[in-house]
Amino acid sequence: MDISEIMIGIVLYNPDLKRLSVNINSCLNQVNNILLVDNSSNNIEKIQQKFLNNKKINILRNSQNMGIAHALNQILNFAYKNGFKYCLTLDQDSIMAKDYIKNILQHQSLPNHCAIIAPCIKDTNLSQANGDNERNSIEMIANAKDVISSGSLIDIDAAIRVGGFNDNLFIDYVDVDFNQRILNAGYSIVRINDSVLYHELGYSQYHKLLGIRVLVDNHNAIRRYYITRNRLYYAKKYFGNSEYYKERIKVWLSKIKILLFEENKRDKIQSINRGIRDERKLC
């Protein structure tokens, strides 16, 4: 694997320009090619003014919000058509650590058929990492839920062989569904714990309930709909009815956390109920 074989793709939707600038600046010294796929942001003109003249950056505009899955597929297609072997996908507000890609490339003992190389995620809201970046180790991932698309280095050929990302999911569980198909196809996913990505996993906060620390993610009503619908679809598709009903229980528990700790309770609960109903339409 060589740096010339890698490009970065970032999906945009109404990004904060200051945060996006930090994101892109963290990329510019690490790769030579960056694709921004914009899902009809209301500040696209400002984005173009800021980045269009940079020779390392290409901007692809969608006339409407096509969802993150569609945008990720556009990134994969761009990478394939332009001869790249790997694509690193990023959320608009994720920040790569210095020498992030260099740390990935220095590892020579990756397993065969490795299709996704993931980072150690540090949630900037919680100040803790998913993984141990002190170990400088490679960790095999067996659970598709343990890896998010942001910061993941994806083998383009493998991604295309498994059908890319599922457009029907739009947002949420897009990466989990993709990861599951990667694993089912016999490829491996690894996490490199000394490559750190700074990322916001929702608007997570800890609350206390009867002396127990409870993690509350504070997603808005729209996200609640897609999270509910897609998680139930994923559970049933890959693991059958028993796992589906386990996820239904988790959905009810999420309702309790909303009622206890979050704002806009009514809208969020209604969105969850719509997600439960609409899951059947995806099957």
Order of alpha helices (4+ residues) and beta strands (2+ residues): beta-alpha-beta-alpha-beta-alpha-beta-beta-alpha-beta-beta-beta-beta-alpha-alpha-beta-beta-beta-alpha-alpha
